[in-house]
Amino acid sequence: MSALEKAYDKCKKSDFDEIEIASIKKKIITVRITDSEIAEFKEINDENLGIRLVNEKRISSLHTSITSNIDKDIEFAIKKIDKQRPKDFWQGFPSKTLPNKKEGIFDSKLEELSNEEILEVSQNIIDLTQNEKITSITGSLHIVIDEFQLKNSSNLQFSEKSSYISAFINAESEMSSVPVSGIGFSNGRNLDSLNITQLAEDAQQMCIENINPQKINFEDCSIIFQPYSVGELMAFVISSNFSTKFLDEKKSCFSNFHNQEIAVNNFSLIDDPHIPNSLGTKYVDDEGVPTQKNVLVENGIFKNTFSNLLDAYKGNSKSTGNGIRQGNPLGRSSETNVVSSPHNLQILKGESTVEDMIKNTKKGLLVNRLWYTYAVNPIKGDFSCTARSGIQIIENGQITNPGKPVRIIHNLGTLLKNISEIGKNQRNVIQWASIPSITPAIKVENMKIKSI
């Protein structure tokens, strides 16, 4: 009998109204690159259980290692349930028949890679990134295989095996008036999705092109955000504004604009969990609810929000299948704190190339990367971020110089209404410990910047 079944039987004897048990078995391989060499190879194998118990609409939970004293942990959860406040809005765990689709989720070739082959891939990334102008290379390669199981007292039982791979490289140069860097990234669900040549070239090129940056002498300009920087905005500024929880609590800057225009008419934002080979792809969410394609913004009009069970029940609605137990660095977990989050947040591609955007820019910046991105005032939509490296100055339709760091303090509502061009160059992007996104470059007018 599995640990999940044993835990379920133990909980069942206590006669709860509802029981839910999530189990995760996870293999994580991490290769860390420091000072242009492989500094660490680490493999972690872990198994955990997450248990939620419901009695008279009181919810108690625990998260425990399978190797620990599960019986004792369950007894503790049983004792503390009477101390919880009833959640009168609670409507129960799901019991629907689950879809059997699993396309683009698991790759056996990725699971079968030997340690030697993984090290060879990592060394190839270093070799391809090296250049006489690059002083140091850092980065990481993550391969994750997880087996997720979910069982509840509403007769739902689900299991799924998934694979993930993600590589990030940072090329640095001190052969410059100030230290500069460039990044490359690649990710997906199968081995073939890892494009090490492209990620190495991207990091190398961004770094070299940023050597000897110049001070930016204007404060009002157009900005072309490349996909990685758009992904930063998606993860830390844009996504939460379409959460049912944020809308209901009036914490979104779009709380009063449902079914109204919030962006230019060629801007559409979609959460699509069914895109093969994307990091967030899944056909069943982490609470057992079938996932669905969800159009959040359609041609500039705010259409829908996303939710998990708890947030949906608070508003007397149905979950959109966005219950997430976020794993680190990738994949699922068995955490009982199930958050509401997009699976694959996607900006639909447009008609422009980045070259077209540059030619159409009189005064502006090309921004490859952002740091320190956060909402200053979420209710109003104000946010701040910093472009430190990977900046190109554009004048009269041409890139003239690399740029020194700038701080961008802006407003999300204003930004979405000032998008002038959307690129063709969609990329799969993920920020550290954040949501996957699929995005092209976007060009925004009337941006305010301040040199640092």
Secondary structure, DSSP 4 states (H G I P E B T S, - for coil): --HHHHHHHHHHTTT-SEEEEEEEEEEEEEEEEETTEEEEEEEEEEEEEEEEEEETTEEEEEEEETTS-HHHHHHHHHHHGGGSPP-TT------PPPP---TTT--HHHHT--HHHHHHHHHHHHHHH--TT--EEEEEEEEEEEEEEEEETTS-EEEEEEEEEEEEEEEEE-SSSS-EEEEEEEEESSGGG--HHHHHHHHHHHHHHTSS-B----SEEEEEE-HHHHHHHIIIIIGGGGBHHHHHTT-STTTT-TTSB-S-TT--EEE-TT-TT-TT--SB-TTSPBP--EEEEETTEE---B--HHHHHHTT----S-EE-B-SSSSB---S--EE--SSEEEPP-SB-HHHHHHT-SEEEEE---EEEEEEETTTTEEEEEE-SSEEEEETTEEEEEB--EEEEEEHHHHHHTEEEEBS--EEEE-TTS-EEEE--EEEEEEEEEE-
